[in-house]
Amino acid sequence: MHRLVLAFINSMRALRHLAKHEKAVQQELILFMLSIPLAAVVAPSTLSFLLLTGSVLFLIMIEVLNTGIEAACDAVSRDFHREIQIAKDCGSLAVLISIILVATTWCYTIWTVFFS
């Protein structure tokens, strides 16, 4: 149980840091807070609600991992290295894919609710 408590404390420290210093995470946290009441109105079922809000949480998770990759790369070297650029670009691609997932999930749900 002690390990879980320490892991939770570490996670909250990371969340506090990201919410304070990372613009993308700030925007995604706002998006998540807005998505909860909007999904409650739009979602035709509990499963749809979970998919809508879960897709935004997934985006935040990928953004957190991307930020971790960038921080690790910057800790290794601030100089240009092709391998570091590829690592950072891959993290950015993962964020883009998760944004597409969020947009697709929301568009599909809204389309089926209002136009089907």
VMD Tcl script that draws the C-alpha trace (Angstrom):
set ca {
  {0.00 0.00 0.00}
  {2.90 2.34 0.76}
  {4.18 2.04 -2.81}
  {0.76 3.01 -4.16}
  {0.70 6.08 -1.95}
  {4.18 7.11 -3.13}
  {3.25 6.49 -6.76}
  {0.14 8.64 -6.31}
  {2.20 11.45 -4.74}
  {4.69 11.30 -7.62}
  {1.86 11.34 -10.17}
  {0.22 14.36 -8.55}
  {3.57 16.17 -8.53}
  {3.90 15.52 -12.27}
  {0.31 16.64 -12.91}
  {0.86 19.82 -10.92}
  {4.05 20.57 -12.88}
  {2.45 19.89 -16.25}
  {-0.68 21.87 -15.44}
  {1.48 24.81 -14.41}
  {4.15 24.76 -17.14}
  {2.90 22.89 -20.25}
  {0.50 24.84 -22.45}
  {-0.68 21.75 -24.36}
  {-1.54 19.94 -21.12}
  {-3.33 23.04 -19.81}
  {-5.47 23.18 -22.97}
  {-6.22 19.47 -22.83}
  {-7.21 19.63 -19.16}
  {-9.63 22.45 -20.01}
  {-10.92 20.34 -22.91}
  {-11.45 17.43 -20.51}
  {-13.34 19.58 -18.02}
  {-15.57 20.86 -20.83}
  {-16.02 17.38 -22.27}
  {-17.61 15.97 -19.11}
  {-20.82 18.05 -19.15}
  {-20.94 18.10 -22.95}
  {-20.62 14.32 -23.12}
  {-23.33 14.00 -20.48}
  {-25.67 15.92 -22.79}
  {-24.61 14.36 -26.09}
  {-23.95 10.73 -25.18}
  {-26.91 8.43 -25.81}
  {-25.56 5.83 -23.36}
  {-23.13 5.36 -20.52}
  {-20.75 3.59 -22.89}
  {-20.81 6.56 -25.27}
  {-20.14 8.92 -22.36}
  {-17.14 6.81 -21.34}
  {-15.83 6.71 -24.92}
  {-16.16 10.47 -25.35}
  {-14.50 11.41 -22.08}
  {-12.07 8.50 -22.25}
  {-10.79 9.59 -25.64}
  {-9.87 12.98 -24.17}
  {-8.16 11.27 -21.22}
  {-6.26 9.13 -23.72}
  {-5.11 12.32 -25.47}
  {-3.89 13.72 -22.13}
  {-2.06 10.47 -21.42}
  {-0.26 10.58 -24.77}
  {0.61 14.25 -24.21}
  {2.09 13.38 -20.82}
  {4.21 10.63 -22.39}
  {5.29 12.99 -25.18}
  {6.34 15.59 -22.61}
  {8.30 12.90 -20.77}
  {10.10 11.93 -23.97}
  {10.94 15.57 -24.67}
  {12.21 16.12 -21.12}
  {14.39 13.01 -21.28}
  {15.81 14.04 -24.65}
  {16.54 17.55 -23.38}
  {18.27 16.09 -20.32}
  {20.57 14.07 -22.58}
  {21.51 16.97 -24.84}
  {20.20 20.32 -25.96}
  {22.36 20.10 -29.09}
  {20.84 18.89 -32.35}
  {20.97 15.11 -32.79}
  {19.04 13.36 -35.54}
  {18.04 10.53 -33.18}
  {16.65 12.98 -30.62}
  {14.70 14.77 -33.35}
  {13.20 11.44 -34.45}
  {12.24 10.58 -30.85}
  {10.55 13.96 -30.38}
  {8.82 13.73 -33.76}
  {7.49 10.27 -32.88}
  {6.04 11.66 -29.65}
  {4.43 14.46 -31.62}
  {2.97 11.94 -34.08}
  {1.47 9.98 -31.18}
  {-0.26 13.17 -29.99}
  {-1.57 13.83 -33.51}
  {-2.97 10.29 -33.77}
  {-4.72 10.69 -30.42}
  {-6.19 14.04 -31.53}
  {-7.57 12.29 -34.62}
  {-9.04 9.61 -32.34}
  {-10.75 12.25 -30.17}
  {-12.12 14.13 -33.19}
  {-13.38 10.94 -34.82}
  {-15.04 9.69 -31.63}
  {-16.78 13.01 -30.99}
  {-17.81 13.59 -34.62}
  {-19.21 10.08 -34.97}
  {-21.19 10.33 -31.74}
  {-22.56 13.79 -32.52}
  {-23.44 12.71 -36.07}
  {-25.32 9.61 -34.92}
  {-27.17 11.45 -32.16}
  {-28.29 14.46 -34.17}
  {-28.40 13.29 -37.78}
  {-29.44 9.63 -37.69}
}
mol new
graphics top color blue
foreach p $ca { graphics top sphere $p radius 0.5 }
foreach p [lrange $ca 0 end-1] q [lrange $ca 1 end] { graphics top cylinder $p $q radius 0.2 }
display resetview
